Amino acid sequence: MNEWRSPGTSEPRRDPLTDGLLTPENSALLLIDYQPTQVQSINSIDRAQLIRNIATTVKLARTFDIPIVLSTVNVATGRNKGTIPALAELLTGVPSLDGTSINAWEDVAFRAAVSATARKKLVIAALWTEACLTFPTLDALREGFEVFPVVDAVGGTPVIAHETAITRVTRAGAQPVSIAQLACELQRDWNRTDTVQAFVDELTEAGIFLKLG
């Protein structure tokens, strides 16, 4: 847990485990099926931008030391390739769980990995929005988890499929977030100096903060 002095008007930090907002201590990132076949079939967002956005999401998770559950589908069967290199190089040390289910929540190893994080707030990014994000989100909500889809780091086949899926999970109780919102919610206070520089660097690299000088 980061410790800091609280000058000015900052109130003492809330308990990071029971905070109603996302904190590094109460959340986990579920990263599902960022594989070549899935990326190549996305049409709701520019694919290069999608890769940059999900890379930023992973960098934020690593900066704030958030546990990551990484899954793929159909690698062992030979029908698909693994996580795209742009993400794999950021995920050193994170086990890759391969299954055959379109709904990762129905995979025993995936469910066990989520349970092992002991986190009830699940930030989720998956391809496609209309399937691999929607199905585990709905199941997790039914089981009492809070779920936060990262809307600008996911994609669907056409735009309408992505938007319809986000509407469906939102109506079921999911809480969509953007990359910038996620970053600010995790950082929360500039006095938390351990992560400030990486926070600024990652949002600047993503084009969210303007690079000056």
C-alpha positions, -999 to +999 in steps of 0.1 A: +000+000+000+014+035-009+019+058+021+022+095+018+017+127+037-015+145+029-008+182+027-034+208+017-070+196+016-066+159+008-086+138+032-069+107+046-070+078+022-101+057+024-097+020+031-086+008-003-102-026+002-137-013+008-136+019-013-166+021-036-143+032-064-116+012-081-083+010-062-052-010-069-060-031-039-096-040-047-095-047-084-083-073-110-079-071-147-094-098-169-077-099-203-095-122-227-086-134-262-064-107-276-052-130-304-045-124-341-078-139-354-099-118-330-080-086-336-082-090-374-120-093-373-126-061-353-144-033-372-158-011-345-125+006-338-093+011-358-073-021-351-040-003-346-057+021-321-073-009-304-038-025-299-024+008-285-054+012-262-052-023-247-014-020-243-020+012-223-046-006-202-021-034-194+006-009-186-017+008-161-025-025-145+012-033-141+020+002-128-006-001-101+003-037-094-032-050-102-034-088-107-041-099-143-059-129-154-050-137-190-068-161-212-067-173-248-089-197-268-080-226-290-042-223-289-037-259-277-060-272-303-040-255-331-069-234-343-056-201-331-024-184-321-016-169-287-018-134-273-006-108-298+031-099-294+024-062-285+006-075-254+026-106-247+058-086-242+040-065-215+027-096-197+060-113-186+053-135-157+015-136-162+003-171-169-017-176-201-048-198-195-059-215-227-094-230-231-120-238-257-150-219-244-162-187-260-173-178-225-142-178-203-163-179-172-172-215-181-135-225-180-125-240-147-089-227-148-101-192-156-126-192-128-100-205-103-076-177-113-102-150-108-111-165-074-074-166-065-071-128-069-097-124-040-109-092-058-146-084-063-141-056-087-132-069-122-119-046-149-125-065-181-112-062-216-120-089-242-125-096-279-152-095-291-173-072-271-205-090-281-193-125-270-161-129-250-167-097-230-205-100-227-208-136-215-183-135-186-195-101-176-231-113-172-220-144-154-198-125-130-225-100-122-249-128-114-223-141-089-220-108-071-189-093-087-187-057-099-176-055-135-160-026-154-156-030-192-129-008-206-149+005-236-120+020-256-098-011-253-124-036-267-141-040-300-168-058-319-173-070-354-193-040-366-199-009-345-235-019-338-224-052-323-200-034-299-225-008-289-253-033-284-231-054-262-221-024-241-257-015-237-267-050-227-240-054-200-246-019-187-283-026-183-274-058-164-253-038-140-218-034-155-200-001-151-183+009-183-150+029-179-126+045-204-088+042-202-085+078-189-112+072-163-096+040-152-062+056-148-075+086-128-096+064-106-066+042-097-043+072-092-069+094-074-045+117-057-013+134-070+002+129-035+005+092-042+039+098-057+050+062-062+029+059-094+026+096-106+054+095-131+043+063-148+007+074-147+016+106-166+040+088-190+014+062-199-014+087-206+010+109-225+021+080-246-015+072-253-022+108-264-046+115-235-022+139-219-006+165-242+032+162-244+048+196-237+083+206-247 
